[in-house]
Amino acid sequence: MSAVQPLPDSLTSAFDSPAAAAVVRGICRLFARNDIWCLPEMPLRNGRRADLMGIDAKGHLIIVEIKVARGDLLGDAKWPDYLDYCDRFYWGLAPHLDRACIEEPGFRPERCGVIVADGYDAEILRPAATFPLAAARRKVETERLARAALRRQLALVDPQHLAQWNG
Protein backbone atom coordinates (compact mmCIF):
# COMPACT_ATOMS: atom_id res chain seq x y z
CA MET A 1 0.00 0.00 0.00
CA SER A 2 1.42 3.45 -0.88
CA ALA A 3 2.14 6.05 1.75
CA VAL A 4 -0.51 8.68 2.28
CA GLN A 5 0.52 12.27 1.61
CA PRO A 6 0.57 14.20 4.89
CA LEU A 7 -1.96 16.96 5.31
CA PRO A 8 -0.48 20.46 5.61
CA ASP A 9 -1.12 22.12 8.98
CA SER A 10 -2.73 25.07 7.22
CA LEU A 11 -3.02 26.69 3.84
CA THR A 12 -0.12 28.95 4.80
CA SER A 13 2.18 25.97 5.38
CA ALA A 14 1.06 24.39 2.12
CA PHE A 15 2.21 27.41 0.13
CA ASP A 16 5.34 29.52 -0.01
CA SER A 17 3.80 32.54 1.64
CA PRO A 18 0.75 33.95 3.37
CA ALA A 19 0.11 35.87 0.12
CA ALA A 20 -0.19 32.60 -1.82
CA ALA A 21 -2.47 31.15 0.86
CA ALA A 22 -4.67 34.26 0.57
CA VAL A 23 -4.96 33.81 -3.21
CA VAL A 24 -5.95 30.17 -2.68
CA ARG A 25 -8.58 31.15 -0.11
CA GLY A 26 -10.11 33.77 -2.43
CA ILE A 27 -10.24 31.34 -5.35
CA CYS A 28 -11.78 28.60 -3.20
CA ARG A 29 -14.51 31.04 -2.13
CA LEU A 30 -15.22 32.03 -5.74
CA PHE A 31 -15.28 28.41 -6.83
CA ALA A 32 -17.54 27.32 -3.96
CA ARG A 33 -20.12 29.92 -5.00
CA ASN A 34 -20.00 28.37 -8.47
CA ASP A 35 -20.26 24.74 -7.28
CA ILE A 36 -16.58 23.99 -7.96
CA TRP A 37 -14.87 22.13 -5.13
CA CYS A 38 -11.12 21.97 -4.94
CA LEU A 39 -8.22 20.54 -3.06
CA PRO A 40 -4.92 22.36 -2.53
CA GLU A 41 -1.57 20.73 -3.24
CA MET A 42 -2.87 17.81 -5.31
CA PRO A 43 -0.12 15.40 -6.44
CA LEU A 44 -0.36 14.40 -10.09
CA ARG A 45 0.76 11.13 -11.64
CA ASN A 46 3.58 12.86 -13.54
CA GLY A 47 5.29 13.82 -10.27
CA ARG A 48 4.06 17.42 -10.32
CA ARG A 49 1.79 18.94 -7.70
CA ALA A 50 -1.12 21.18 -8.70
CA ASP A 51 -1.60 24.18 -6.41
CA LEU A 52 -5.37 23.70 -6.67
CA MET A 53 -7.28 20.94 -8.41
CA GLY A 54 -11.03 20.92 -8.46
CA ILE A 55 -14.12 19.50 -10.04
CA ASP A 56 -17.22 21.33 -11.21
CA ALA A 57 -20.84 20.18 -11.28
CA LYS A 58 -20.38 18.76 -14.80
CA GLY A 59 -17.40 16.65 -13.77
CA HIS A 60 -14.81 18.86 -15.47
CA LEU A 61 -11.41 18.93 -13.79
CA ILE A 62 -9.83 22.31 -13.14
CA ILE A 63 -6.26 23.13 -12.17
CA VAL A 64 -5.14 26.51 -10.87
CA GLU A 65 -1.48 27.50 -10.72
CA ILE A 66 -0.96 30.15 -8.03
CA LYS A 67 1.53 32.97 -8.56
CA VAL A 68 2.21 35.92 -6.26
CA ALA A 69 5.64 37.01 -7.57
CA ARG A 70 6.68 38.04 -11.07
CA GLY A 71 9.91 36.02 -10.94
CA ASP A 72 8.00 32.86 -10.05
CA LEU A 73 5.52 33.45 -12.87
CA LEU A 74 8.21 34.10 -15.48
CA GLY A 75 10.49 31.32 -14.26
CA ASP A 76 7.90 28.55 -14.12
CA ALA A 77 8.60 26.13 -16.95
CA LYS A 78 6.65 23.20 -15.45
CA TRP A 79 3.09 24.51 -15.76
CA PRO A 80 2.42 22.98 -19.23
CA ASP A 81 2.82 19.58 -17.52
CA TYR A 82 -0.51 20.22 -15.77
CA LEU A 83 -2.53 20.54 -18.97
CA ASP A 84 -2.78 16.76 -19.45
CA TYR A 85 -4.63 16.46 -16.12
CA CYS A 86 -7.42 19.01 -16.47
CA ASP A 87 -10.21 20.19 -18.73
CA ARG A 88 -9.56 23.82 -17.79
CA PHE A 89 -6.43 25.57 -16.55
CA TYR A 90 -6.24 28.91 -14.75
CA TRP A 91 -3.53 31.20 -13.51
CA GLY A 92 -4.44 32.32 -10.00
CA LEU A 93 -2.73 35.66 -9.41
CA ALA A 94 -2.34 38.13 -6.57
CA PRO A 95 -3.92 41.54 -7.32
CA HIS A 96 -0.58 43.38 -7.31
CA LEU A 97 1.03 41.09 -9.89
CA ASP A 98 1.64 42.55 -13.36
CA ARG A 99 -0.42 40.39 -15.71
CA ALA A 100 0.94 41.65 -19.04
CA CYS A 101 3.25 38.66 -19.57
CA ILE A 102 0.43 36.11 -19.46
CA GLU A 103 -0.96 37.62 -22.66
CA GLU A 104 2.16 36.46 -24.54
CA PRO A 105 1.93 33.30 -26.71
CA GLY A 106 4.19 31.28 -24.39
CA PHE A 107 1.52 31.49 -21.69
CA ARG A 108 -1.15 30.15 -24.10
CA PRO A 109 -3.83 32.80 -23.49
CA GLU A 110 -6.18 30.98 -25.88
CA ARG A 111 -6.20 28.06 -23.45
CA CYS A 112 -5.44 29.45 -19.99
CA GLY A 113 -7.83 31.46 -17.88
CA VAL A 114 -6.89 34.16 -15.40
CA ILE A 115 -8.23 34.64 -11.88
CA VAL A 116 -7.18 37.48 -9.60
CA ALA A 117 -7.73 36.86 -5.90
CA ASP A 118 -7.00 38.09 -2.43
CA GLY A 119 -7.85 36.52 0.91
CA TYR A 120 -11.51 37.53 0.66
CA ASP A 121 -12.64 36.89 -2.88
CA ALA A 122 -11.63 36.38 -6.49
CA GLU A 123 -12.66 37.39 -9.97
CA ILE A 124 -12.25 35.55 -13.25
CA LEU A 125 -10.68 38.05 -15.64
CA ARG A 126 -10.43 35.57 -18.50
CA PRO A 127 -12.38 32.30 -18.55
CA ALA A 128 -10.35 29.20 -19.33
CA ALA A 129 -11.12 27.41 -22.54
CA THR A 130 -12.33 23.84 -22.12
CA PHE A 131 -10.10 21.15 -23.61
CA PRO A 132 -11.93 17.94 -22.68
CA LEU A 133 -9.88 15.11 -21.26
CA ALA A 134 -10.40 11.65 -22.66
CA ALA A 135 -13.13 9.90 -20.67
CA ALA A 136 -10.75 7.27 -19.30
CA ARG A 137 -8.24 9.92 -18.14
CA ARG A 138 -11.01 11.98 -16.52
CA LYS A 139 -12.29 8.91 -14.65
CA VAL A 140 -8.83 8.06 -13.29
CA GLU A 141 -8.08 11.65 -12.26
CA THR A 142 -11.51 12.18 -10.71
CA GLU A 143 -11.08 9.04 -8.62
CA ARG A 144 -7.58 10.13 -7.56
CA LEU A 145 -8.92 13.55 -6.53
CA ALA A 146 -11.77 11.98 -4.56
CA ARG A 147 -9.46 9.53 -2.78
CA ALA A 148 -7.03 12.32 -1.85
CA ALA A 149 -9.89 14.41 -0.47
CA LEU A 150 -11.19 11.47 1.56
CA ARG A 151 -7.72 10.72 2.97
CA ARG A 152 -7.40 14.34 4.06
CA GLN A 153 -10.85 14.23 5.62
CA LEU A 154 -9.86 11.14 7.59
CA ALA A 155 -6.71 12.95 8.77
CA LEU A 156 -8.93 15.68 10.21
CA VAL A 157 -11.37 13.29 11.85
CA ASP A 158 -8.97 10.60 13.07
CA PRO A 159 -5.30 11.61 12.72
CA GLN A 160 -4.02 8.73 14.88
CA HIS A 161 -5.68 6.15 12.65
CA LEU A 162 -4.27 7.71 9.51
CA ALA A 163 -0.79 7.87 11.05
CA GLN A 164 -0.58 4.05 11.04
CA TRP A 165 -0.91 4.08 7.23
CA ASN A 166 1.87 6.67 6.89
CA GLY A 167 4.34 4.66 8.97
Secondary structure by P-SEA (a helix, b strand, c coil): cccccccccccccccccaaaaaaaaaaaaaaaaaccccccccccccccccccccccccbbbbbbbbbccaaaaaaccccccccccccbbbbbbccccccccccccccccccbbbbbbccccccccbbbbbbcccaaaaaaaaaaaaaaaaaaaaaaacaaaaaaaac
